[in-house]
Amino acid sequence: MSSDDTPKQPKPKGNPREDRLKQALKANLARRKAQARVRKDAQPTVKKGDDA
């Protein structure tokens, strides 16, 4: 078996601004999903025919 003679290129470090934006977007999405779950659970369930 032959060994890989080419050294692996190190990953280029990402743009710190892009990293911050990605983290903020991920946190915002998680927060919005949690809020949506709370709103969904807080809504009273209305069944058809319950007009009494």
C-alpha positions in Angstrom: 0.0 0.0 0.0 1.2 3.5 -0.8 1.1 6.2 1.8 -0.3 9.6 1.0 2.7 11.8 0.2 0.8 15.0 0.0 0.2 16.7 3.4 -3.3 17.7 4.1 -4.0 21.3 3.8 -5.2 23.0 7.0 -8.7 24.3 6.9 -8.7 28.0 6.2 -9.9 29.8 9.3 -13.3 31.3 8.6 -14.2 34.9 8.8 -14.8 35.8 12.4 -17.7 38.0 11.4 -19.3 35.2 9.5 -18.8 32.9 12.4 -20.6 35.4 14.7 -23.4 35.8 12.3 -23.9 32.0 12.0 -24.0 31.6 15.7 -26.5 34.5 16.1 -28.7 33.1 13.3 -28.7 29.7 15.0 -29.5 31.1 18.4 -32.3 33.3 16.9 -33.8 30.3 15.1 -33.7 28.2 18.3 -35.4 31.0 20.2 -38.1 31.4 17.6 -38.8 27.7 17.5 -39.1 27.7 21.3 -41.5 30.6 21.2 -43.6 28.9 18.5 -43.8 25.7 20.6 -45.0 27.8 23.6 -47.6 29.6 21.5 -48.9 26.3 20.0 -49.2 24.7 23.5 -50.9 27.8 25.0 -53.7 27.9 22.4 -56.9 26.3 23.6 -58.1 23.4 21.5 -61.4 24.1 19.8 -63.4 21.2 18.4 -66.0 21.5 15.7 -69.5 21.5 17.1 -68.5 23.1 20.5 -70.6 26.3 19.9 -72.5 26.0 23.2 
